[in-house]
Amino acid sequence: MSESSNLTATDLRVAVLGTGTMGAAMARSLLRSGLRVTVWNRSAEKTKPLVDAGARAAADPFDAMRDADVVLTMLFDADAVVRVASEFLPAVREGAIWMQSSTIGADGMRAVAAAASGYDISVVDAPVLGTKGPAENGALTVLASGESRAIATLQPIFDAIGSKSIVVGERLGEASDLKLVCNTWVGSLTAGTAQSVALARMFGLDPAIFVEAVTGSASDSPYVHLKSAVILEGNRAPQFALDGLLKDLRLAQATAGSSRATTYLDDLERLYAEASAKGHGGDDVAWVYDAVSAPTRPGSAAPGR
């Protein structure tokens, strides 16, 4: 590494590219920590609240990168990341670090590494665990893999956006693999909660009794409470958009390849794909419920009661 390894936390200049739900929340956490932040988004109006909070708005990715020590990408998929990289990489300063936090899988990280080759920039694979609430509260979990010195330099950023960071290894893609493992678990918890709420309604039970029954038990989970509440309140505002999780499940399938071990993963992907096809792609992941819900039993209480 170069001189960036010796920077203190307040010295770091961070360019955040992609200020959707997660990127904007992470940028606000960085600003709260006293870091100097530049922001860019394809839809420029999404950067205005961050500018009001103290960030500098960049005209384009090249402009964002020209004075940055760290560039943090939080975009939808690998194609978007590589496309934006082609715009900012020609502006990299000596010793800069690329903190790639979009969920793009190991194949996506290989494309990132290829894009960065030939430039004086270190790449760290750094996806995050958590949804809108933890992101806004600086309580994400950061997963990191890559060069150890670059990861050490990024620690003030990890501390600003997260409550925990886990160094997975030195190979780019290891952190992305772990992110897909964790998001498959999130998909399982959410679909399982939706299934139990749907069954309770089908059997004529108040779904709140299901939540009460598992509370405090070995099978309890914060997701049971969070996602059952989303369903029962009819709240469709996304903490984590269903199509985002569907993309991650498909990345997990592609990474795993064809195997009997993915039978459950395939079924899980099918449920979320069905919910997306029903128009819930932009809704919270809890609306996989509409792919597992069934008509109530004759004489039972109607859904929503």
Secondary structure as UniProt FT lines:
FT   HELIX           3..6
FT   HELIX           9..11
FT   STRAND          13..17
FT   HELIX           21..32
FT   TURN            33..34
FT   STRAND          36..40
FT   HELIX           44..47
FT   HELIX           48..52
FT   TURN            53..54
FT   STRAND          56..57
FT   HELIX           61..65
FT   TURN            66..67
FT   STRAND          70..73
FT   HELIX           78..88
FT   HELIX           89..91
FT   TURN            94..95
FT   STRAND          96..100
FT   HELIX           105..116
FT   TURN            117..118
FT   STRAND          121..125
FT   STRAND          128..129
FT   HELIX           132..136
FT   TURN            137..138
FT   STRAND          140..146
FT   HELIX           148..161
FT   STRAND          162..169
FT   TURN            172..173
FT   HELIX           174..202
FT   TURN            203..204
FT   HELIX           207..214
FT   TURN            215..216
FT   TURN            218..219
FT   HELIX           222..233
FT   HELIX           242..256
FT   HELIX           260..262
FT   HELIX           263..275
FT   HELIX           276..280
FT   TURN            281..282
FT   HELIX           285..288
FT   HELIX           289..292
FT   TURN            298..299
FT   TURN            303..304
//
